[in-house]
């Protein structure tokens, strides 16, 4: 009789616990949702980093322009 258990399906001989199956399915679902959330958060972080670089570039551009205009005013070159 033990040889039959080895050769047959485990579902024929082991009791099926519905609560355990539901919990396992729920855990797998939560893991997939968490992975999707992490992917979306990583893409948002990457977009924010790109935006931050662009903003700093704009700030440096404005400061550079203001400094160049101030320098030109100091040396007496007419500003166009």
N, C-alpha and C positions, 0 to 999 in steps of 0.2 A: 504494500500500500504506500510506502514511502517513495517507491520508485515512480509511482503514478504522479505524486505531487511534484517531483522534479521534472517530469516530462510534460505536464499539463500547464495550463494557464494559472497564474497565481490568483486570479480573481475567482476561480472555481473553488479554491480551498481557503483563501483568506477572507475574513469579513471586510466589507467595504464601509469605511467610516465617512459618511457624508460631510460631517463637520470638518474633519481634517482636510478633505478634498477641497471644500469651499475656502478654507483658510489658506491652503497652498495656492489656489487659483487667485485669491485676493492678493496674496504676497507677490506673486508674479506680476499681476496687473499694476500694483503699486511700484514695483521695481521698474517696469517699463515707463510708467508715467514719470518717475523720478529721473530716469535717464533722458527722457524727452525734455523735461524741465531744465536739466543741466545743459543740454545742447542749446536750448534757446537762450539761457543765461550767458553762456560763453559767446554766442553770436552778438548779444546785446553789449557785452563787455568789449568785444572787439570793435563794434561800431562806436562806442563811447570813446575808446582810445583814439580812433581815427579822428573823431570830432574834436577831441582835446588837442591833438596835434595841429589841426587846421586852425583852431582858435588861437593857439600860441603863435602860430605863423602869422596870423593877422595882427596880433598884438605887437609882435616884433617888427612887422612891417610898418605899422603906424608909428611906433617909437622911433624906428630908423628914419622915417620920413620927417618927423618932428625934429629930431636931432640934426638931420642934414639941413633943414631949413634954418634952424637956430645957428648952426655953424656958418652957413652962407650969410646970414644977417650979421654975424660977428666980424667976418672978414670984409664986409662991405660990398659984396657982390649983389647986384640988384636981383631980387627974387622975381621971377616971371610969373 
